[in-house]
Amino acid sequence: MRRWHRTSVVLLILVGCGYLIAACGEAEPDPVPMSAQASEASGSRTGSQIFAATCAACHGADGEGAADWMVRDEDGRLPPPPLNGEGHTWHHSDGVLYGIVSEGGLGLGFGSNMPAFKDELSHEEIIAVLEYVKTLWRGKEIDGASLLETQQEFSQTDPYPPAGG
């Protein structure tokens, strides 16, 4: 019952955010693919929904991050970096990215205030949100190489950990 209640609250928040974005004159989001619509019908959330509910408050709706993301605050912590390919997120392997989301910024020694989501998000939800973040890198390059292809090379030796691992 509690899980249903939390899911309902999250869905209401997402709907409210959608109306707020539309009211602000933002461009409409890309159409939801059929596989994502099937996920919604079965009750699971898509990566973009998880991002909107858990990541966007700090990293920005479009993954733009804090303006001063490379400058440590008075506590020596780093602000939220961009996740849209403008920062350094793409040069971490899938395994490292998974660990950051699961264990938080301090849990892996990154010196950030990023909270741990291992008790809030399932293994599948963490992977879904990371796969969504990768969509923000499409069409972006560094030194003539695709960010997506470069990150895939990093991830060859460090894939997402298995569920429960």
C-alpha positions in Angstrom: 0.0 0.0 0.0 2.8 2.4 0.9 4.6 1.8 -2.4 1.4 2.6 -4.3 1.0 5.8 -2.3 4.6 6.9 -3.0 4.2 6.1 -6.7 0.9 8.0 -6.9 2.5 11.1 -5.2 5.4 10.9 -7.7 3.0 10.7 -10.6 1.1 13.7 -9.4 4.3 15.7 -9.0 5.4 14.8 -12.5 2.0 15.8 -13.9 2.2 19.1 -12.1 5.7 19.7 -13.3 4.6 19.0 -16.9 1.8 21.6 -16.6 4.3 24.1 -15.1 6.8 23.6 -17.9 4.0 24.0 -20.5 2.8 27.1 -18.8 6.4 28.6 -19.0 6.4 28.2 -22.7 9.0 25.5 -22.9 9.2 23.3 -26.0 7.2 20.1 -25.8 9.2 17.0 -24.9 10.0 14.4 -27.5 7.1 11.9 -28.0 7.4 9.0 -25.6 8.4 5.8 -27.6 6.1 2.9 -27.6 8.4 0.9 -25.3 8.2 3.7 -22.7 4.4 3.9 -23.0 4.3 0.1 -22.3 6.5 0.7 -19.2 4.1 3.4 -18.0 1.2 1.1 -18.4 2.9 -1.6 -16.4 3.6 0.8 -13.6 7.3 1.2 -14.0 8.8 4.7 -14.6 10.9 5.7 -17.6 14.4 7.2 -17.3 13.1 10.6 -18.1 10.4 10.4 -15.4 12.9 9.3 -12.8 15.3 12.1 -13.9 12.5 14.7 -13.6 11.5 13.4 -10.1 14.9 12.8 -8.6 17.7 14.6 -10.6 16.3 17.7 -12.2 15.9 19.7 -9.0 19.7 19.8 -8.7 21.0 19.1 -12.2 18.4 21.1 -14.0 15.5 20.0 -16.2 17.8 19.7 -19.2 20.8 18.4 -17.3 22.5 21.8 -17.4 23.9 21.6 -13.9 24.9 24.5 -11.6 26.6 27.5 -13.3 29.6 27.2 -11.1 29.8 23.4 -11.0 33.7 23.3 -10.9 34.0 25.7 -8.0 34.0 24.1 -4.5 31.7 25.7 -1.9 32.7 26.8 1.6 32.5 23.1 2.7 34.8 22.0 -0.1 32.0 20.3 -1.9 31.3 20.5 -5.6 27.9 21.8 -6.9 25.9 19.6 -9.3 27.7 19.2 -12.6 26.0 19.3 -16.0 24.8 15.9 -17.2 24.0 17.1 -20.7 27.5 16.5 -22.1 28.8 19.9 -21.3 30.6 18.6 -18.2 32.6 15.5 -17.5 29.9 12.9 -16.7 30.4 11.3 -20.1 34.0 10.3 -19.3 32.9 8.0 -16.5 32.1 4.4 -17.2 28.7 2.9 -16.6 29.9 1.2 -13.4 31.2 4.5 -12.0 28.0 6.4 -13.0 25.9 3.6 -11.4 28.0 3.9 -8.2 27.6 7.7 -8.0 23.8 7.4 -8.3 23.6 4.5 -5.9 26.2 5.5 -3.3 26.2 9.3 -3.7 29.0 11.7 -4.3 30.6 11.3 -0.9 30.2 7.5 -1.0 32.6 7.2 -3.9 34.9 10.1 -2.8 33.8 12.6 -5.4 33.4 15.4 -2.8 29.9 16.4 -3.8 26.6 16.7 -2.0 25.0 14.1 -4.4 22.8 12.0 -2.2 22.7 8.2 -2.4 19.7 6.8 -4.2 20.3 3.1 -3.5 17.4 3.0 -1.0 15.0 5.0 -3.2 15.6 3.7 -6.7 15.8 0.1 -7.9 18.7 -1.4 -9.9 16.5 -1.1 -13.0 15.5 2.5 -12.2 19.1 3.6 -11.8 20.0 2.1 -15.1 17.0 3.7 -16.7 17.9 7.2 -15.5 21.6 6.7 -16.6 20.4 5.6 -20.0 18.2 8.7 -20.2 21.2 10.9 -19.3 23.1 9.4 -22.2 20.4 10.7 -24.5 21.4 14.2 -23.5 24.8 13.5 -25.1 23.5 12.7 -28.6 25.2 14.8 -31.3 27.9 16.0 -29.0 31.6 15.5 -29.7 34.9 16.1 -28.1 38.1 16.2 -30.3 35.9 14.8 -33.2 34.7 11.8 -31.2 31.1 11.2 -30.2 30.6 11.4 -26.4 28.3 8.4 -26.6 30.9 6.3 -28.4 33.7 7.5 -26.1 31.7 6.6 -23.0 30.8 3.2 -24.4 34.5 2.5 -24.7 35.1 3.4 -21.0 32.2 1.1 -20.1 33.5 -2.0 -22.0 35.5 -2.9 -18.9 33.2 -1.5 -16.2 29.5 -2.2 -17.1 26.6 -1.7 -14.8 26.8 -4.0 -11.8 24.4 -6.9 -11.6 21.2 -6.5 -9.6 21.9 -6.8 -5.9 25.6 -6.2 -6.4 
